Amino acid sequence: MIAPPMRSSRTVPQRCGGRAVHTNGPGGRNTPPGAGNPHPSRERSNALPLRTLPSGLTRRLFRLPVHLYRRNLGRLLGNRFVYLVHRGRRSGLPRETVLEVVRHRERTDEVTVVSGWGRSSNWYRNITAEPALEIRIGGRRHVRPHQRVLEESETAELLEEYVARHPYAARVLARLTDWPLLTPQGRAELSRQLPAVSFLPRADEAPSPREPDSRGDG
């Protein structure tokens, strides 16, 4: 389902081009939607809020992809999720976020994601301040991919594709979030509130190594 970014409550270093990447949740500080907010459940998108933030078992399940990427096991997720490294617009530090891939084009490895917290998502605000540093999908790594924010009409088409491909997940998501996802008019409304971003590997990029094998890391 299109969902808020996978987050974590602790800072854990990752490596990005030899630099440490610190995580404190989705969008840099991972306190959606307000940067630095220690109580994320108190603050949500004004236009299309989720009913509640995940907690308990649901929260642990949402955080599982982050932990897999930390252990260099992101390839186990196939092309369903993308690991995004971006720079904090205020801290200047690299941040990590794992997002669901709403559309993946196998020929070019282009991935498209939707910001479940709208334009208030910290990761979205960060990449609009400075383009993404890195993405990983299916064990493949792309540095400094081209990124593009989709037009509203493109986002509406993207959501229509999502509903057609995942009708059950779309119904569950509509119920959990109160999003009007199941009608053309509703998707048009959502496309004005939830930005979609595509990441396309550069044609001239050098072949990037797959995620390092975690065996023997201790």
C-alpha positions in Angstrom: 0.0 0.0 0.0 1.0 3.6 -0.4 2.0 4.4 3.1 4.1 6.8 5.3 7.8 6.2 5.0 9.4 3.4 7.0 11.0 5.0 10.0 13.1 4.2 13.1 13.4 5.8 16.5 17.2 5.5 16.7 20.1 6.9 14.8 22.1 4.2 12.9 25.0 5.0 10.5 24.9 3.7 7.0 27.5 4.2 4.3 26.9 6.4 1.2 29.9 7.0 -0.9 32.2 6.5 2.1 30.2 8.8 4.3 28.1 7.9 7.3 24.3 8.2 6.8 22.4 8.7 10.0 18.7 7.9 10.3 16.2 9.2 12.8 13.1 8.3 10.9 11.5 9.1 7.5 12.5 12.4 5.9 15.7 13.0 7.9 14.5 13.4 11.4 11.6 11.1 10.6 9.0 13.0 12.6 6.4 13.5 9.9 5.2 16.0 9.0 7.0 18.6 11.2 10.8 18.5 11.2 12.1 18.1 14.8 8.7 17.2 16.2 9.3 14.6 19.0 5.6 13.7 18.9 4.8 12.8 15.3 1.3 11.5 16.2 0.3 15.0 17.2 0.9 16.5 13.8 -0.4 15.3 10.4 -1.2 16.6 7.0 -4.1 19.0 7.3 -5.7 18.1 4.0 -5.7 14.3 4.0 -4.7 13.0 7.4 -4.1 9.5 8.3 -6.3 8.4 11.3 -3.4 7.2 13.4 0.3 6.6 13.2 1.3 2.9 13.2 2.1 1.4 16.6 2.9 -1.9 18.2 3.2 -4.8 15.8 2.1 -2.6 12.8 4.9 -0.2 13.5 7.5 -2.9 13.7 6.3 -4.3 10.4 6.5 -0.9 8.8 10.1 -0.6 10.1 11.2 -4.0 8.8 12.4 -2.7 5.4 14.7 -0.1 7.0 16.4 -2.8 9.1 16.8 -5.1 6.1 18.6 -2.3 4.2 20.7 -1.6 7.2 21.9 -5.2 7.1 22.5 -5.0 3.3 19.5 -7.3 2.7 17.4 -4.9 0.7 17.6 -7.2 -2.3 15.2 -9.6 -0.4 12.5 -7.0 -1.0 12.8 -7.1 -4.7 11.4 -4.1 -6.5 8.7 -3.4 -4.0 10.5 -0.9 -1.9 13.2 1.7 -2.6 15.9 2.9 -0.2 16.4 6.6 -0.5 19.3 8.6 0.8 18.8 12.4 0.9 20.4 15.3 2.7 18.7 17.1 5.6 17.9 20.5 4.4 18.8 22.1 7.8 21.3 19.7 9.3 23.2 19.0 6.0 23.6 15.4 7.1 22.6 12.4 4.9 19.3 10.8 5.9 17.7 7.5 4.9 14.1 6.6 4.1 12.5 3.5 2.7 9.4 4.0 0.5 7.0 1.8 -1.3 7.5 1.7 -5.0 4.2 2.6 -6.7 5.5 2.0 -10.2 8.7 0.4 -11.4 9.9 0.4 -15.0 12.1 -2.6 -15.4 13.8 -1.5 -18.7 15.2 1.7 -17.2 15.0 0.9 -13.5 12.9 4.0 -13.0 10.9 4.1 -9.7 8.0 6.3 -8.8 6.9 6.9 -5.2 4.1 8.9 -3.6 4.5 11.0 -0.5 1.9 9.6 2.0 2.3 12.7 4.2 1.9 15.1 1.3 4.3 18.0 0.9 5.0 18.0 4.7 7.1 14.8 4.5 10.6 15.6 5.5 12.1 13.4 2.8 10.1 15.2 0.2 11.1 18.6 1.5 14.7 17.5 1.6 14.8 16.3 -2.0 13.1 19.5 -3.2 15.9 21.4 -1.5 18.6 19.1 -2.9 18.2 16.2 -5.3 18.4 12.6 -3.9 21.9 11.4 -3.2 21.2 7.7 -3.8 18.6 5.1 -4.3 18.7 1.3 -4.0 16.1 -1.1 -5.3 16.3 -4.9 -5.6 20.0 -4.8 -4.5 20.9 -2.3 -7.2 22.4 1.0 -6.3 22.1 4.3 -8.3 23.9 7.4 -7.2 22.5 10.9 -7.9 19.5 9.7 -10.0 17.5 12.1 -12.1 14.4 13.0 -10.1 11.2 14.6 -11.3 8.0 15.6 -9.5 5.0 14.4 -11.5 2.3 16.7 -12.8 -1.0 16.4 -11.1 -2.5 14.7 -14.1 0.3 12.2 -14.1 -0.2 11.5 -10.4 -3.9 10.9 -10.9 -3.0 8.4 -13.7 -0.5 6.8 -11.4 -3.1 6.3 -8.6 -5.5 4.9 -11.1 -2.9 2.3 -12.2 -2.3 1.5 -8.5 -6.0 0.9 -7.8 -6.2 -1.3 -10.9 -3.2 -3.4 -10.0 -3.9 -3.6 -6.3 -7.7 -3.3 -5.8 -7.7 -5.0 -2.3 -4.8 -2.9 -1.0 -6.5 0.2 -2.4 -9.7 -0.5 -0.5 -7.8 -1.2 2.7 -5.8 2.0 2.2 -8.9 4.1 1.5 -10.5 2.8 4.7 -7.4 3.3 6.9 -6.7 6.8 5.7 -10.1 8.2 4.6 -8.5 9.0 1.3 -11.0 9.2 -1.6 -8.8 6.7 -3.6 -11.5 4.7 -5.3 -13.2 7.2 -7.5 -11.7 9.3 -10.4 -12.8 12.5 -8.6 -11.2 11.4 -5.4 -7.9 10.5 -7.2 -7.9 13.9 -8.8 -8.2 15.5 -5.4 -5.4 13.3 -4.0 -3.2 14.2 -6.9 -3.3 17.8 -5.7 -2.3 16.9 -2.2 0.1 13.9 -2.5 3.1 14.6 -4.7 4.6 11.8 -6.7 8.3 11.7 -7.5 10.1 9.5 -10.1 13.8 8.6 -9.8 15.6 7.6 -13.0 19.2 6.2 -13.0 21.5 8.4 -15.1 22.3 7.0 -18.5 26.0 7.9 -18.1 26.4 6.5 -14.6 29.2 3.9 -14.0 27.9 0.4 -13.1 27.2 0.5 -9.4 27.9 -2.5 -7.2 25.1 -4.4 -5.7 24.6 -4.2 -2.0 27.5 -5.8 -0.2 26.9 -9.3 1.0 26.3 -9.2 4.8 27.7 -12.6 5.4 30.8 -12.5 7.6 30.1 -9.0 8.9 29.8 -10.3 12.4 
